[in-house]
Amino acid sequence: MIDKFNNWVINHFFITTLIVLAVVGLTATNLPNIKFDSDYRIFFSEDNPQLQAFEALQGNYTKNDSVMFVVAPKDGNAFSAKTLSLVEDLTEQAWKLPYSQRVDSITNYQHTEAEDDDLIVEDLVSNAPAKTSEELNAAQQVALNEPSLVKRLIAEDSRVTAVNVTVEIPGINNTKELPVVIDAARNLRQQFLEKYDDVDIYLTGRVINNYAFKEASLFDLSHIVPLAFLIAMLCISAYMFAASGSLITMVSGTIATLAVIITSILFAQGIAIGSGIHMSPPAANAPTMILTLAIADSIHILVTFFHHMRLGEDKKTAIRESLRINHQPVFLTSITTLVGFLSLNFSDAPPFRDLGNIVAIGVFGAWLFSITLLPALMMMLPVKVKKAHEENVGWTGRLADGLIKHYRKVLTASIVAILSCGAFLPANELNDVWSEYFHESMPQRQASDFTRTNLTGLNNISYAIESGEVGGISEPAYLTQLDKITKWFRQQPEVIHVNTFTDVIKRLNKNMHGDDPEWYSLPDNRELAAQYLLLYEMSLPFGLDLNNQINVDKSATRLTVTVKNLSTNQLLDLQSRANSWLSENAEGVTIGEGSSSDVMFAHIGYRNVRTMLEGTFLALLLISAMLAVSLRSFRYGLISLLPNLLPAFVAFGLWGMFVGRVGLGLSVVAGMTLGIVVDYSVHFLSKFLRAKRESGLSTEDAIRYAFSTVGVALFVTTIILFANFSVLALSDFGLNSQMGLLTAVTIVVALLIDFFFLPPLLLFLNSKGHLGQKIGQKRQTDNKAQQNSQASTTPIIEDPATAPLAK
């Protein structure tokens, strides 16, 4: 059946090419419908408990999605008349931003003071150019003594201030709605920079950082993917010329391989987009991964093709033999790679599931097109290969001889090296800083870093403090508990600012007692507190109400704790301490789970590690079962577990040695690389067993044969895989760059293990007196007895550069 299929492809190469192009063209029609997700929520599934808690909180209060203009006057005085005039103007213009719901600044802060029996509520600063220095100084003192402003909208030293715009994007179509807000905000910033040349204005906030996800994706697609293509083409061209000795074949082989790569990517992306998958920063690097994996399939087929042409066979016979020999091993390596990437579906982060599914589709396409389009194109294109009567064993033969001669020493050294690196595995700490996902070169990251250093934090935890009754927030007992909670949070070293309703009610109580500082305290009467609140709310202008702190029926308030740029562990530690303290000390109130996007990211790292361990374990079982069946040996199926597991073990050990921090992106590396590194052991063990079973070679000669047939191909493949995954390290998105770097390291480690650990291990297990040798001798005797009948049978596994063993 397979031979008939191969013959049809070769004899009808033009029709085969048209069929492939038609199929790919059909799927590629979905490409114009590509959609980019620009929301951090894409990293959380709908049933994520932290996301559900966050959405519930957002539903009861004004959303905290914001665009923040951070104003840094070059003279270091945010309360100069010129700077305040800018802030006034910027505050007014910010109301015009699309979907803006609220604008807060030091100028429109609703300052309250008593005038006889009246409560005066007005902007802290209006018409700044007309203010005297005394009036400006007075406004500065009010701002620096107001807990709701300092370390939120004004720095303690008055050197930096901010205009914060709360936006509520409908969420019907983020791909269109969000860019409108971003463009308007950036244009507004540019207008003010041109108008005021003595200030720096930084653009940050949750909405701006959200959009960075899309910009990181676009950067990878426009920079990383083309660079990966360039590196791949250079590697392929160099290898084609070295293998064939012909410039004509270098060009034709590169074109054919490039065609397989492009069709595989278009096929995968078209199906993914058609099935509703959106583009995200992790998924944006699927083309680079598909490109890399598609090359491996083509290389294996072309290596054998060139080998047979060097022996004098014509092009048609050589390509037919290459397909016959490589059909099963290429399928096996493709299916194991596919299983490895499908294990990403166990991830708790949907973008990584999308990445795994897109690459899995691409791997299937690469296998399909490498056995159809590749041979068809090679039949169409001119090919010249220098003939040779004997194959030069070269460095692979010398390496094999050296390993055989000193296998005990090499095995011991390998085990020591593996265990030494693995000893640092516990040094890895699951500790992410999601605000550092973006590279320092990105304007969003620069603005965020400046804001954290000079003004306020951008990370927070929000708590809903329930009174249990309508209007209960005016109850003195409730206010006392809320104030107690506020004071505890303000004492924590990780906390920068606490936004709480008690600051408002204390200020109102002071105002209603002639602005006497002695009365800056909580009212002891519920009716009085309710009257203060009603009077204050009636005086507030549109858009500056207390809905960001108080729910509709006044049964609960939101306490927002702004924290420093904490890592995953630090944030979870603060949350754990808070939960413990609140459960023991907060009385008479019900406190919801602390929630925010920062809390969500902190929890998902741990959850993703657990789920990915489950997925990787299942993938390992499936791959091992497939190898045992394909190798026709349960024993060697078990042996294959070592070279498949050890690369990740060593790579994470090296990561622990030099970095030590594992985040969300690295939690998927073990499952992802499992499907890649298994290719190495499949090709090596299949050659080893073929030599022993079909030709009755000794263990030593079987290892020599394995090195001579797949050594060069594995080395070349590793170079290409390493180069292309290393390119991901240039990504602006931290998850991708770390994932690419560790994957590249894992691939190199896999080659070293399959070259310097696996062969000595096979020699040891088959050494004289070892139990494995006795079993091996019996099997070798059985195989020799059946050698004649097996000579005409298609090999179970075959691979590149395979010469008849008799030669």
C-alpha positions, 0 to 999 in steps of 0.5 A: 500500500505504501509503495503504491502510494509512493509510486503514484506520487513519483509518477504523477508529481505534477498532479500531486503538487496541484492537489497539495497547493489546492488543499493548502490554498483552501485552508489559507483562505481563512488567513484574512480572518486572523484576530489578535487577542489584546487582553490579559484575560486570554491567559485564563479559562472561563472556569478559572476561580480567580478570574470568576472572583475578579469578574464578580468584583468588577461587576459590582464596582467601576472597573479598574481598567485604566489609561494613566498619563504620568506627568514628570516636569523637568523642573521637578515641581508638579505644583508649579502653575505651568505644570498644573495648567497642563494637568488641568488641560490634560484632565479636560481632554482625557474625558474625550477619550473613547469609552472613558468613564472617569478621570482623576487628577490632582486638579479635579480632586474633589476637595471638601471644606466647611463654610459655616454650616455648608459643605463646599465640594470643588476642584482642588485646583482650577485656572492654575495660571491665575493662582498665586504661589500661596494658593498653589502651596496650599493646594500642594499641602492638601494633596500631600496630606490626603491619603487617597492622592499621595502615592497614587496621583502625586508622588511624596516629593511632588516631582511626578503626578498622574492623570488616570482615565478609567475606561470601560471597553464594551468587549464586543470586539476588542480587536477594534475597540482597544486600538481606538483607545490606544491610538487616541491616548497616544495622539493625546500624549503626543499633542501635549508633548509638542505643546509643553516641551518642559515635561515628560509624559509616560503612558501606562495603565492596565489598558496600555499594558493589555495592548502590549500583548498584541504588539508583542505578537506583531513584533514576533510575526514581523521580526522573529518569524522572518529571522527564523526563516533566514537562519533556516534557509542559510542552514538548509542551503549550506547542508544541501551544498555539502551533501550534494556538492552541487549549486543546482541541487542546493537551490532546488533542495532549498526551494523544495524544503521551503515549499514544505515549510510554507505549506505546513505553516499556511495549512496549520494557521488556516485551520487554526483560524477557521476553528476560531483560534485567536492569535496571542503572544504564545501562539504567534510563535507557532510558525517558527516552531512549525518551520523548525520541525518541518525542516527535520522531516525534509532533511531525513528524506533528502539525506537518504535521497542524496545517498542513493544518488551518490551510489549511482542510482537515477533520481526516480529510483533514489527518491522512491527508495528514500520514501520507502526507507523513511516513510515509517520513521518519519511518521513515527517521529511526527506522531510522537512530536504531535503527541508532545505538543498536544500535551499542552492542552493540559495547560490551564492557560488557553494561549498555550493550548492554542500553541500546542494545537497549531503546532500539532496541526503543522507537524501533521502537515509537515509529515504529509507534505514531506512525503507528497510535495517534497518528492514531487518537487524534487522530481520536477526540479533539476538535481545533480549529486556527485557520485562516490563509490565509498562513503567516508565514515568521517567524524561519526565513525571516529566518535563511535570508535572512541565511545566503544573503546572507553564506554565505561569511562564515558558512561560514568562521566555522563552519569556524573554530569547528568546528576550534577546538573540535575542536582540544581533542579530544586534550585528552581523556584516557581516565581513569576513577575508578570509585569516583566513579561515585556522586554525593557525596550518596549515603551509600555515597559519603560513607562511602567518601570518609571511609574513604579519607581517615581509615583505608584505601583501598578499591581493591586489586590481588591477586597469586597468588604460586605456589611450584610445589610443595605446601607450597612457601610454607614454602621459605626461597627462596620466602619471601625472594622474597615478602618482596622483592616486598612491600618493593617494593610498600610503596615505591610512592607509590600504595600504602597497605597490603600484606597478605602472608604474610611478616608472619605468618611473621616474627611467628611466628619472633620469638614462637618466639625469646622475642619477641626483636625481633632475630628478626623475620625469615624463618626459614631452615629450611623444616621450621621455617617449616612447624612454625610455621605448623602450630602457629599454624593449630591455635591459630586460632579458627573463621573466623579462619584463613589461607584469605584468604592461603594456598591449600588445598595451601599451594603459593601465597599471595595478596598484596593491595596496597591503593592510594589512590583511583587513576584508570584511568591511575594504576592501569594505570601501577602495574600496568605498573610492577609487571609489569615489575619482577616479570618482571625481579626475581622469581625462582623463583616464578610470579606470576599476573596482578594482578587485582581489580574495580579492575583490571577497570574500568581495562581495560574503559574502553580496551577499550570505546573500541576496540569502540565505535569499530568499532561507530560506524564500521559504523553510520556506513556503514549510515546513510550508505548508507541516506541515499544511497539515500533521497536518491537521490544519492551526492553528497549522501550523502557531504555528509551525512557532515559534519553527522552526524560533526561534532557529536560531533567538536565536542562531544568537543572542548568536553568536552576544553576544559572537562573533559578526562576521558573514562570508560566512560559517554562511550565510547558517546556517539558511536555513540548520538548518531549515530542521533539527529543524523542526523535533522536532516540527513535532514529538511533535505537532503530538503526542500532536494532536493525543492525543487530536483528537483520544483519546479526552485527555485534553491539559495537558494530551496531553502534558504529552503524547507527552513528554512520547512518544518523549521526550527521543527520541528527547533528544537522537537525540539532543545529537547525532546531537550536538556531531557530528556537534560540531566535525566540529568545529575541522576542519582546514577550518574556514568556516566549523568550524564556521558553525558546531559550530553555527549549534550545538548551534542552535540544542540545542536551538531548543530542549530547545524551544520545551521543554520549550516554545512550551508546555507552549505556547500550554497551553496558547493558549488552556487556558480557555477564550482564543479564541484558547480554544473555537476553540479547544473545538469545534474540540475536540467535533467533534473528540470525535464524530468520535473517533470510526470511527478513531480508525481503521485509521492509525495515521496521524503522529506517532513516537518513543516509542508510546504506545496505548493510552488506556494503 
